[in-house]
Amino acid sequence: MSTPSASFPVLTGESVTLQPLQAKHAEALLDAASDGSLWESKVTVIPGPQTVDDYIAKALAGRAAGTVLPFVIVRRDMGTIVGSTRFWKIDRANRKMEIGHTWLARSAQRTRINTEAKLLLLRHAFETLHATRVQFTTDELNTASRAAILRLGAVQEGIVRHERIMPDGRIRNSVRFSIIEPEWPAVKAGLLEKLAAPR
């Protein structure tokens, strides 16, 4: 498996480009998050005016350590940043990683943007980094996220109890999903079919 920190790829699709997160993206990320005041969410962590600098700093520290590969999601037709996503928990020895910290501006939700972003990430994971496993974790209470992950073709593995403490102090149970290497061709075909459907 290639070392994720050795290069910071740009992943380009028809509707979106995933560009490496940089400190200079703070204002654009806040603009995207303000579309719906997303930082008020109780089921995921999205940067707000008081937290965006720390959010970016932690992501870049993880990238420097080789365990995180963070991106901004750029809508190609407008050239604007509409959210963020990343590979994290990168385990090179076991060729596995997690896709997470994904969020989109309210106006970009329920569009093809998330589907295409996930296709770009999964294709990079399985076809460039030669991953054997890609996992997803979401809040047990986040029913929209759980449904979206299942629609990707991931398999629900179970509930991880008291998996983390949320910023408001709530102790969160998380749902774990995965896609493993033998499943990737079918998952890829399904995502391409969704993207080819009439808009």
Helices and strands as residue ranges (DSSP letters): G 4-6, E 11-12, E 16-20, G 23-25, H 26-34, G 38-40, H 52-65, E 69-75, E 80-91, E 96-104, G 106-108, H 112-123, I 124-128, E 133-139, H 143-152, E 155-165, E 171-180, G 181-183, H 184-196
